[in-house]
Amino acid sequence: MSLNIVAAWPIAIVGVSDRRVSDFGSKTTLTNRSTKLTVFGCADAHGLIVYNGIGWDDEGLTPSDWLAELAMAKLFESSIQAVLNGVKADLEVRLQKLRARYDRKTARHTFVFAVWHKDQSTIFILTNYESLDDGDDLVEGNDAVTQVSFVPPSEAPVKVMSTGMMPPKAELNAIRETIKTKPVNYVVARCIKVVRDVAYRSGNPKGTVGAAAQWALIGPKREEVWCGLDVVGGRVAQEPPNIINIHSRSHVAGTLSVGFGDPQGTTGMIFKDAYAYAIAEDGSRVDIAHYDPVKKQPVFSEPKCGVCGSPWPASHRFCEVCLHDEHHSRGRKQRRRR
């Protein structure tokens, strides 16, 4: 189970997603650095995609990889409705395979698209189990995936929603109030806080929602895309969301920022599993990943914490589980720093 927060209003779209993936059965943490956020451009829209449900399939592919495969097949060179239709059809096939191998409770998934389309911020949801009208979610996933669309009306132009693990309604209302009274960077911070509070609220920091969060802020113009990684205790490198046919900028350190993707938004451009870091004056650096020539992809370092045993991404200064334990029981856990 993940947690996604999406906010859309007449001047911006914000999306925030946690990064934890848990085992289907035991719910133990498999990784704390899965990228569940994609920013993209297509023929008549641009925006972001987040998801919850399936962490990765039996082939070791994440839903972000599913989207990348569709992008390589040139789906994202089409209109937004064609993209939605293609993702929907692909998802139904993948869920059918998971249903056959596991069960209907396992084969549940949601994609959320928040996009600028025809100069309006619009949200599209593809799901086979989630109720988006305050009803109960289905325990077992349907065979068919349903598309739901939200265009915030002029009389209520702010739409804030969450999928996956539900935060308290008061937290979503706090995001709405922030949108009405504060600049957009405060909205990003408030959304991140909601994810972190859910990760830590049960007193079990090894739950199915992680405290680290990737975020994207998207304006009406295609060149208005910013992204980042927010980590409890700080990070030593920036990890952007996956990028399809668009360009995004991200803060690295101090006054230094970096651009990811193609500034021209060239079609066919896919950018995934990236990171950026600032080299210290003495030339020191942290090895975040290395390229595996056999797999033909980067392999990110994520050793287990020596104190609590949780996966500890190399881009995180501290173990997020130990930080929770230290905060709640001072002195009983030794904080370890890279």
C-alpha positions in Angstrom: 0.0 0.0 0.0 1.3 3.5 -0.9 0.1 7.0 -0.2 -0.4 9.6 -3.0 -1.5 13.2 -2.5 -2.7 15.1 -5.6 -3.8 18.7 -5.6 -5.0 20.6 -8.6 -6.2 24.2 -8.9 -6.2 27.0 -11.5 -2.5 27.8 -11.2 -0.7 24.6 -10.3 -0.7 20.8 -9.9 1.1 19.1 -7.0 1.7 15.4 -6.6 3.5 13.7 -3.7 4.1 9.9 -3.3 5.9 7.8 -0.8 8.7 5.4 -2.0 8.1 2.2 0.0 7.3 -1.2 -1.5 6.2 -4.0 0.8 5.9 -7.8 0.3 2.5 -9.0 -0.9 2.0 -11.4 1.9 4.2 -10.5 4.9 4.0 -6.7 4.4 7.7 -6.5 5.2 9.6 -3.7 3.6 11.4 -4.7 0.4 12.7 -1.2 -0.6 12.4 2.4 0.6 13.4 3.9 -2.8 10.9 2.9 -5.4 9.9 5.7 -7.8 6.1 5.8 -8.0 6.0 9.3 -9.7 6.3 10.1 -13.4 6.1 13.5 -15.1 5.2 13.5 -18.7 4.1 15.3 -21.8 1.9 13.9 -24.6 0.3 15.4 -27.7 -2.3 17.6 -26.0 -1.4 17.5 -22.3 1.3 17.5 -19.7 1.3 16.5 -16.0 2.1 13.7 -13.6 1.2 10.1 -12.8 1.3 8.4 -9.4 0.1 5.0 -8.4 -0.7 2.6 -5.6 -1.5 -1.1 -5.3 1.1 -3.3 -7.1 4.7 -2.6 -6.0 6.3 -4.8 -8.7 5.2 -7.8 -10.7 6.7 -11.3 -11.0 9.1 -10.1 -13.6 10.5 -7.5 -11.2 9.0 -4.6 -13.1 7.3 -1.7 -11.2 4.2 0.1 -12.6 6.7 2.9 -13.5 8.4 0.4 -15.7 5.1 -0.5 -17.2 4.6 3.1 -18.2 8.1 3.3 -19.6 7.4 0.3 -21.8 4.3 2.0 -23.1 6.3 5.1 -23.7 8.9 3.1 -25.7 5.9 1.9 -27.8 5.2 5.6 -28.5 1.9 5.7 -26.6 2.8 9.0 -25.0 3.0 10.6 -28.5 -0.8 10.4 -28.6 -3.6 12.5 -27.1 -4.2 12.2 -23.3 -7.4 10.1 -23.9 -5.4 7.7 -26.1 -2.8 7.5 -23.3 -5.5 6.7 -20.7 -7.0 4.1 -23.0 -3.7 2.5 -23.6 -2.6 2.4 -19.9 -6.1 1.1 -19.0 -5.9 -1.8 -21.5 -2.3 -2.7 -20.5 -3.2 -2.6 -16.7 -6.2 -5.0 -17.2 -3.9 -7.5 -18.9 -1.3 -7.3 -16.2 -3.9 -7.5 -13.4 -5.4 -10.6 -15.0 -2.0 -12.4 -14.8 -1.6 -11.4 -11.1 -5.2 -12.6 -10.4 -4.4 -16.0 -11.9 -1.2 -16.4 -9.9 -2.3 -14.9 -6.6 -5.9 -13.7 -5.9 -8.3 -10.8 -6.4 -7.2 -9.2 -3.1 -3.7 -8.9 -4.5 -4.6 -7.8 -8.0 -5.7 -4.3 -7.1 -4.2 -1.1 -8.6 -4.8 2.6 -9.2 -3.1 5.1 -11.5 -3.8 8.8 -11.0 -3.1 11.3 -13.8 -3.1 15.0 -12.9 -2.7 17.0 -16.1 -3.0 20.3 -17.8 -5.4 19.7 -20.7 -7.1 22.5 -22.7 -5.7 25.0 -20.2 -7.4 23.3 -17.3 -6.1 21.3 -14.4 -7.8 17.9 -14.6 -7.5 14.6 -12.7 -8.1 11.2 -14.3 -8.1 8.0 -12.2 -7.8 4.5 -13.5 -8.7 1.9 -10.8 -10.2 -1.5 -10.3 -10.9 -1.2 -6.6 -10.8 2.2 -5.1 -14.0 4.2 -4.2 -13.4 7.9 -4.8 -16.7 9.2 -3.4 -16.2 8.4 0.3 -17.5 4.9 -0.1 -15.6 1.7 0.9 -12.9 0.4 -1.3 -13.4 -3.1 -2.8 -11.6 -5.9 -0.9 -11.2 -7.8 -4.2 -10.2 -6.1 -7.4 -12.6 -6.1 -10.4 -11.7 -7.6 -13.7 -12.3 -4.3 -15.4 -10.4 -1.0 -14.8 -12.7 2.1 -14.5 -11.8 5.6 -15.6 -13.0 8.5 -13.4 -12.4 12.2 -14.3 -12.4 15.3 -12.2 -12.4 18.8 -13.7 -12.6 21.3 -10.8 -15.6 23.5 -11.4 -15.3 27.3 -11.3 -17.3 27.5 -8.1 -15.0 25.1 -6.4 -11.7 25.3 -8.3 -9.5 23.4 -5.8 -9.4 19.6 -5.9 -7.3 17.7 -3.3 -7.4 13.9 -3.2 -5.5 10.9 -1.8 -5.3 7.3 -3.0 -3.9 4.3 -1.2 -3.6 4.6 2.5 -6.1 7.3 3.6 -4.9 10.3 5.7 -7.4 12.0 8.1 -9.8 14.3 6.3 -8.5 17.2 8.4 -5.1 16.8 6.8 -6.6 17.1 3.3 -8.6 20.2 4.5 -5.3 21.7 5.7 -3.9 21.3 2.2 -6.9 23.1 0.8 -6.5 26.0 3.2 -2.8 26.2 2.4 -3.7 26.5 -1.3 -6.0 29.4 -0.6 -3.6 31.3 1.6 0.0 30.4 0.8 2.5 30.2 -2.1 2.8 26.9 -3.9 6.0 25.8 -2.2 4.0 25.7 1.1 1.5 23.5 -0.6 4.3 21.0 -1.6 5.6 21.1 2.0 2.1 20.5 3.5 1.5 17.5 1.1 4.9 16.0 2.1 4.0 16.5 5.8 0.7 14.5 5.3 2.7 11.6 3.8 5.2 11.6 6.7 2.5 11.9 9.4 0.7 8.8 7.9 4.0 6.9 7.8 4.7 7.6 11.5 1.2 8.0 13.0 0.6 4.4 14.0 3.8 4.2 16.0 5.0 1.5 13.5 7.6 3.1 11.2 7.9 -0.3 9.3 4.3 0.0 8.0 3.4 0.0 4.3 3.8 3.8 3.8 7.4 5.2 3.8 8.4 8.6 5.3 10.5 9.7 2.3 8.5 11.3 -0.5 9.1 12.4 -4.1 7.1 15.4 -5.4 6.4 17.3 -8.5 5.0 20.8 -9.0 3.6 21.5 -12.5 2.4 24.8 -14.0 0.2 25.4 -17.0 3.2 25.7 -19.3 5.3 22.7 -20.3 8.5 24.4 -19.1 7.0 24.9 -15.6 7.9 21.5 -14.1 9.8 21.2 -10.8 10.5 18.0 -8.8 12.3 16.8 -5.7 13.0 14.2 -3.1 12.2 15.0 0.5 13.9 12.7 3.1 13.6 12.6 6.9 16.9 13.7 8.2 18.1 15.0 4.9 19.5 13.5 1.7 23.0 13.4 0.0 21.6 13.2 -3.5 18.6 14.3 -5.5 16.5 11.5 -7.2 13.9 12.9 -9.6 10.7 11.1 -10.7 10.7 9.3 -14.0 10.3 11.6 -17.0 8.6 11.1 -20.4 8.7 13.7 -23.2 9.3 16.6 -20.8 11.9 18.5 -18.8 12.0 19.1 -15.1 14.3 21.1 -12.7 15.3 20.1 -9.2 17.3 21.7 -6.3 20.5 19.8 -5.5 22.3 21.9 -2.8 22.8 25.5 -1.9 22.0 27.6 -5.0 22.7 24.7 -7.3 19.8 23.2 -9.3 19.8 20.6 -12.1 17.7 19.9 -15.1 16.5 16.4 -15.9 15.2 15.3 -19.3 15.1 17.2 -22.6 14.3 21.0 -22.4 12.7 20.7 -25.8 10.4 17.9 -24.6 11.4 15.8 -27.6 9.0 12.9 -28.2 10.4 9.5 -27.5 12.6 10.8 -24.6 12.4 8.6 -21.5 14.4 9.4 -18.4 14.3 7.0 -15.4 16.3 5.9 -12.3 18.4 9.1 -12.3 20.2 10.9 -9.5 22.3 14.1 -9.0 24.7 15.1 -6.2 27.1 17.9 -5.4 30.7 16.9 -5.0 32.4 18.3 -1.9 35.3 20.7 -2.1 37.7 17.8 -1.1 36.3 15.8 -4.0 34.5 13.3 -1.8 31.2 11.8 -3.0 28.7 9.2 -2.0 28.2 6.2 -4.3 24.5 6.2 -4.9 24.4 3.7 -7.8 26.5 1.9 -10.4 25.6 0.8 -13.9 25.1 -3.0 -14.4 26.1 -3.8 -18.0 24.3 -7.2 -17.8 21.0 -5.7 -16.7 21.7 -2.6 -18.8 20.4 -0.3 -16.0 21.6 1.4 -12.8 21.6 -0.6 -9.6 21.0 1.6 -6.5 22.7 0.9 -3.2 20.3 0.1 -0.4 22.0 -1.8 2.4 20.1 -2.8 5.5 20.4 -0.6 8.5 22.7 -2.1 11.1 20.4 -1.1 13.9 16.8 -1.9 12.8 17.4 -4.0 9.6 15.3 -1.7 7.3 16.4 -1.0 3.8 18.5 2.2 3.9 18.8 4.0 0.5 22.3 5.5 -0.1 20.8 8.9 -0.9 19.4 9.2 2.7 21.6 10.6 5.4 19.8 8.7 8.1 17.6 5.5 8.4 14.0 6.8 8.5 12.9 4.0 10.8 15.6 4.7 13.4 14.8 8.4 13.3 11.2 7.6 14.2 12.3 5.3 17.0 14.8 7.9 18.3 12.1 10.6 18.3 9.7 8.4 20.3 12.2 6.7 22.6 15.1 9.1 23.1 18.4 7.4 23.9 17.2 3.8 23.4 18.3 3.7 19.8 21.7 4.9 18.5 21.5 7.2 15.6 23.8 6.2 12.8 25.0 8.8 10.3 26.7 8.2 7.0 
